[in-house]
Amino acid sequence: MVIDTNNWNTIKNVFSKAQQANMHANIASVSRDGIPNITPIGTVFLNDDGTGFLFDAFSQQLAENLKQNKNVCISAVNSSKLFWLSSFIKGQFSSYPGVRIYAELGELRPATEDEKLRVNARIQSLKWTKGSKLIWSDFTYVREFNVNSYRWIKYPHMMDHLK
């Protein structure tokens, strides 16, 4: 689907709600042998211009797959129990439950200060935890991406009112 400003703002909103509920997005890539791989990454950010970036420290298979094919699908689904329960009670979703973003990931590069500030703001509430110190202490490298297209996660009959 073509991405215009209205679509992009809706995509960002749905993506944000999904990341708040799940603390990650899933990135699908394909190996040289055609084997699919899903990489959950909690540090995916969307910019205002149809681009984004993600911090990449642990994703060995994703990095390997990108050598052959830089195209990925980034999926974010709002799994909030309250969102789903209220949607089922009302018989319709108040917003799209998720989105698939089709993009091309760039090469690893050093993160900018602004990117580091954005990730630190996201993890602030959990910084005191042992797990945070173990896996969220090295935000050094990012991969930028350009979004080429998108597809909403759809469920029949409960979202006919969403355009």
N, C-alpha and C positions, 0 to 999 in steps of 0.2 A: 504494500500500500504506500502511496505517496505521503510523505511527511510534511505537513505544513505547521505553522506556529501553534494552532489550536490542538492538532493531533499531538505534537511534541509535548505541550503542557499537560495534556491528559496522560500521555505515556509516562512522563516524569512523576505525576501524582500517583498513578497506579503502581509504578515501580517503587516509589518511596514507601507506600503503605505495605507492599509486599516485603520489602526489606525490614521494615519495623517489626512485622510479624515473624519473619523467619530468620532475620539476622544474616541472610545471604541471598545470593542469586545463583542459578545454575548456568554454567557455560558449557555448551556442547561443542565438541570438536571431533574430527575424524582422523584416524591414523593413516599412514601410508598404505596399510593393508585393508583399509575400509572399515576398521573396527571403531565404533563410536565410543566416546568417553564423555562423562559428565564431571565437571569440576565445580564444586561449591566454593564460591568466593564471597566473603562478607564485605569486601572493600571495593565495590563497584559504584561508581559515581556517574551521574548524567549531568552534562553541562547544559547551557541554555541554547546551544546552536546545533543540536542534532549530533553531538559528539559525546564522548565520555572517556573515562579512564578507569583502570583497576590496578590495585597494588598486587604485585606478583612476586611472592617469595617462595612458595612451596609447591607450585603446580608443575611438577616434572612432566607428566604425560601431556598436559596442555602445551607446554613449551616444545616438547618433541613433535606433537602434531602440527604445530604452527610452522615448522620448518617446511612442510609440504603444502599446507593449505591454511591460509590466514583467515578464512571465513569461519565464523562461529555463530551460534544461536545462543543468546542470553535470555534465559527464562526467569521471570519473577512472578510468583503467585502469592496472593494474600491468603495465608492460611489461618488468619485470626479466627478463633472459635466464635467470637461475638459477631464478626462480619458474616460468617456462614450461617449462624443460627438466626440472626435477624433477617438475612436474605431468604431463608427457608420459611420463616414465619410469614413474611410479607409476600412470598411467592415471586420475588424479583430481586435482582441485585441492584444496589444503589449506585454502583460503579462497576467497571470491568473487574473481574476477579484476578486477572493477570494479563501479562503481555509477553510475547516473544519478540525479541529485537534481533534482527539479522545485521551483522556488522563484520568489518574486517579489522582484526587486531594488528597493531603496530609492533615494532621492535621494543625491547626493554630499553628504558632510558631512566636517568636519575629523576626522582620526584622533585617537583618545585616546592618552594616553601608554602605556597597556597594549597597545593595538594596535601601536604603534610598537615596543615592546619585543618583541612576538611576531614581527614581521617581521624585525627586526634579528637575533634569535636564529636564524631560519631561514636568513638569507643570510650569517651570520657566516663560514663556511668559505670563501666566495668573495669576501669584501669587499675583499681585496687586489688583485683582478683589474681590469684596465682596463675590461672589459665591465660589471662590477658598478658601477664608478664612473659609467659612462655611462648605464646604465638603472635602477640601483637606488639612486639618490641622493636621490630626491624622493618620500618616502612621506608625503604630506600628506593625501590624501583617500581615503575609503573609501565603499563602498556596503554597507549591511547587507542580509541576506536572511533570509526566513523560509521554511523548507522545508515544502512542502505534501505532497509524496509522494516516492517513490523507486522505482526498478526496478533489480534486479541485472542485471549483464551476465552472460548465461548461455550455457553450452555444453552441449549434450545429452550424456548418458552419463558425463561426467566430474565432475558435481557433484550427482548424485542424493542423496548423503549429507548435503549441506548443507541446512539448514532455514532 
